Amino acid sequence: MFADKLRFLVKYLKYKLFAKYRKGYGIHSPFLYDLVRNVIYKNPNYYVLDDIAELRYDLLYSDEEIFVQDFGAGSKVMQSQSRKIKKIVKYSAVTEKYGEMLFRIIQKFKPNTILELGTSLGLGSLYMAKSDSKAKIYTIEGCSETAKKAAEHFKRLKAENIEQIIGTIDEKLPELLSTINTLDFVYFDGNHKKEATINYFEHCLTKINNETIFYFDDIHWSKGMEEAWKEIKLNKTVTLTVDLFFSGLVFFKKELSKQNFTVNY
Ligand SMILES: C[S@@+](CC[C@H](N)C(=O)[O-])C[C@H]1O[C@@H](n2cnc3c(N)ncnc32)[C@H](O)[C@@H]1O
């Protein structure tokens, strides 16, 4: 565990010191320049983001505990099954910085059908749902207690475009894919293990179109996740990838030449 934490820290320091293209400087590809400059680094001010920030604040001060069933790689920090909501928000939920970036990505590319693997308390789903009320968000969560809390948050923020699916991703993903024609955006944030990540990636690949975007969380979280990320980058359907250290974006646009970028974010 210590060796793993050290590996992660060293990786992060190297990324912060050596990754280029901060704010888009030095990028030649017009598509990537626009993405970095106007989406990843843009700082919009929308009242809906205040609503999500307010919810996050309330959860961070909540003393409520729930009984959590973990179907994934587990947490490096939380070991007990009875977990405080505030700790789940602190250690498992999407951060404000990355959540707001998700919001901007959805706003820019306007995907119709969005899938999130791993709802947790629903903050990630809310950033996406509130970015575009016309988008339909499917979100899968294995832990029923956690999903129940997420449902309360969706109700509080009146997010009617989210459909919750409760069950393991292994079981529910193939079921869902058999009912939809295409996936425009997938947020992979469920089971952070190599085999599971590759398995979900391959399932979702069957429903991509030219404009589909995959967004992977925690691509450097463990050696296994790094191996999964390497394999994803090598996949022949993938054209552009953008490594933001805590997450990675994958594009399939045929008009883009195959390139992998690491952007300092
Ligand atoms: C990192 S959290 C998700 C955070 C959320 N996407 C966000 O943006 O705030 C991961 C969630 O995935 C769920 N999960 C992990 N493995 C799973 C599996 N195999 N099937 C279903 N849910 C799973 C966990 O219960 C946990 O709530």
The ligand as a Tripos MOL2 file, in Angstrom:
@<TRIPOS>MOLECULE
LIG
   27    29     1     0     0
SMALL
NO_CHARGES

@<TRIPOS>ATOM
      1 C1        -15.5780    6.7570   -7.3580 C.3       1 LIG1
      2 S1        -17.2400    6.4320   -6.9600 S.3       1 LIG1
      3 C2        -18.1480    7.2560   -8.2110 C.3       1 LIG1
      4 C3        -18.1440    8.7390   -8.0890 C.3       1 LIG1
      5 C4        -19.1330    9.4270   -8.9870 C.3       1 LIG1
      6 N1        -19.0280    8.9780  -10.3460 N.3       1 LIG1
      7 C5        -18.9390   10.9260   -8.9440 C.2       1 LIG1
      8 O1        -18.6460   11.5060  -10.0090 O.co2     1 LIG1
      9 O2        -19.0930   11.5430   -7.8940 O.co2     1 LIG1
     10 C6        -17.3960    4.7560   -7.4710 C.3       1 LIG1
     11 C7        -18.7790    4.1660   -7.2510 C.3       1 LIG1
     12 O3        -18.8670    2.9960   -8.0650 O.3       1 LIG1
     13 C8        -19.5680    1.9830   -7.3690 C.3       1 LIG1
     14 N2        -19.0970    0.6930   -7.9110 N.ar      1 LIG1
     15 C9        -17.8330    0.1960   -7.8500 C.ar      1 LIG1
     16 N3        -17.7770   -0.9940   -8.4590 N.ar      1 LIG1
     17 C10       -19.0140   -1.2680   -8.9150 C.ar      1 LIG1
     18 C11       -19.5920   -2.3500   -9.6410 C.ar      1 LIG1
     19 N4        -18.8490   -3.3990  -10.0220 N.pl3     1 LIG1
     20 N5        -20.9050   -2.2930   -9.9400 N.ar      1 LIG1
     21 C12       -21.6510   -1.2310   -9.5610 C.ar      1 LIG1
     22 N6        -21.1660   -0.1550   -8.8770 N.ar      1 LIG1
     23 C13       -19.8690   -0.1810   -8.5520 C.ar      1 LIG1
     24 C14       -19.1840    2.1970   -5.9190 C.3       1 LIG1
     25 O4        -20.1940    1.6660   -5.0680 O.3       1 LIG1
     26 C15       -19.0550    3.7150   -5.8300 C.3       1 LIG1
     27 O5        -20.2390    4.2980   -5.3580 O.3       1 LIG1
@<TRIPOS>BOND
     1     1     2 1
     2     2     3 1
     3     2    10 1
     4     3     4 1
     5     4     5 1
     6     5     6 1
     7     5     7 1
     8     7     8 2
     9     7     9 1
    10    10    11 1
    11    11    12 1
    12    11    26 1
    13    12    13 1
    14    13    14 1
    15    13    24 1
    16    14    15 ar
    17    14    23 ar
    18    15    16 ar
    19    16    17 ar
    20    17    18 ar
    21    17    23 ar
    22    18    19 1
    23    18    20 ar
    24    20    21 ar
    25    21    22 ar
    26    22    23 ar
    27    24    25 1
    28    24    26 1
    29    26    27 1
@<TRIPOS>SUBSTRUCTURE
     1 LIG1         1 GROUP 0 **** ****
